[in-house]
Amino acid sequence: MTAPTAAGCAAPDQAAPLPASLDLEKETVITGQVLAESGEAVPGAYVRLLDSTGEFTAEVVTSPAGQFRFFAAPGSWTLRALSRHGNGDTAVTAARGINEVTVTVKV
């Protein structure tokens, strides 16, 4: 069975539930939502995962509710959101399990 994908994109659907087989004691998930300064969800934003040196690692497009998800290694990461509403960065120190993050974009 393949994961559902976002329309026109090879990335998995960012709003899909986590796979039942996911072992959160071994896996690191960085998940969250991109919001405008007004607090509204930002659909269609590009969220980039940058490593501790600022190097690009991965990119996904947010769901209609502004959701995103990355499977990563534990450690220090930066999330960079780029959208028509503006851009924003958020630093996260991810541990094994689910790491919830909000990225706010500013004009």
C-alpha positions as CSV (number, residue, x, y, z in Angstrom):
1,M,0.0,0.0,0.0
2,T,1.4,3.4,-0.9
3,A,0.8,6.6,1.2
4,P,-1.7,9.1,-0.2
5,T,0.0,11.9,-2.0
6,A,-0.9,15.6,-2.4
7,A,-2.3,16.6,-5.7
8,G,0.4,17.3,-8.3
9,C,3.2,16.5,-5.8
10,A,5.1,13.3,-5.0
11,A,5.2,14.2,-1.3
12,P,2.9,12.3,1.1
13,D,-0.4,14.0,2.0
14,Q,0.7,16.1,5.0
15,A,-2.8,15.8,6.7
16,A,-2.8,11.9,6.5
17,P,-2.7,10.1,9.8
18,L,0.7,8.7,10.9
19,P,1.3,5.1,9.8
20,A,0.1,2.6,12.4
21,S,3.5,0.8,12.1
22,L,5.4,3.9,13.2
23,D,7.5,3.1,16.3
24,L,7.7,6.5,18.1
25,E,10.4,5.1,20.5
26,K,12.7,4.8,17.5
27,E,11.5,7.4,15.0
28,T,11.6,11.2,15.1
29,V,8.7,13.1,13.6
30,I,8.6,16.9,13.2
31,T,5.1,18.0,12.6
32,G,3.1,21.1,12.8
33,Q,1.3,24.0,11.1
34,V,2.2,27.1,9.2
35,L,0.3,30.1,10.4
36,A,0.0,33.7,9.2
37,E,0.5,36.5,11.8
38,S,-3.3,36.7,12.0
39,G,-3.4,33.1,13.2
40,E,-4.9,31.7,10.0
41,A,-3.6,28.5,8.5
42,V,-1.4,28.9,5.5
43,P,-2.1,26.3,2.8
44,G,0.3,25.6,0.0
45,A,3.4,27.0,1.8
46,Y,6.7,25.4,1.1
47,V,8.3,24.2,4.3
48,R,12.0,23.4,4.2
49,L,13.9,21.3,6.7
50,L,17.5,22.7,7.2
51,D,20.1,20.9,9.3
52,S,22.2,22.5,12.1
53,T,24.6,24.0,9.5
54,G,21.7,25.5,7.5
55,E,22.0,23.0,4.7
56,F,18.8,22.1,2.8
57,T,17.6,18.5,3.7
58,A,13.9,18.2,2.6
59,E,10.9,20.2,1.5
60,V,7.1,19.6,1.7
61,V,4.0,21.6,0.7
62,T,1.5,22.3,3.5
63,S,-2.0,20.8,3.4
64,P,-5.1,22.9,3.1
65,A,-5.0,23.3,6.9
66,G,-1.4,24.4,6.8
67,Q,-0.1,21.1,8.1
68,F,3.4,19.6,7.4
69,R,5.4,16.6,8.6
70,F,9.0,15.5,8.3
71,F,10.6,12.2,9.4
72,A,14.1,13.2,10.6
73,A,16.9,12.2,12.9
74,P,17.0,13.6,16.5
75,G,18.9,16.9,16.7
76,S,18.8,20.6,15.9
77,W,16.8,21.7,12.8
78,T,15.4,24.8,11.3
79,L,12.0,24.9,9.6
80,R,11.7,27.6,6.9
81,A,8.3,28.4,5.5
82,L,7.9,30.3,2.3
83,S,4.5,31.4,1.2
84,R,2.5,34.2,-0.6
85,H,1.7,35.4,3.0
86,G,5.4,35.8,3.9
87,N,8.2,33.8,5.2
88,G,9.3,32.5,8.6
89,D,11.9,30.4,10.4
90,T,11.5,28.3,13.5
91,A,14.3,26.4,15.3
92,V,13.5,23.0,16.8
93,T,15.5,20.5,18.8
94,A,13.8,17.3,17.9
95,A,13.8,14.2,20.1
96,R,12.5,10.7,19.3
97,G,8.7,10.7,19.1
98,I,6.4,13.5,17.9
99,N,7.8,17.0,18.0
100,E,5.0,19.6,17.4
101,V,6.0,23.0,15.9
102,T,4.3,26.1,14.7
103,V,6.0,28.3,12.0
104,T,4.6,31.8,11.8
105,V,5.1,33.6,8.5
106,K,5.4,37.4,8.3
107,V,5.2,39.7,5.4
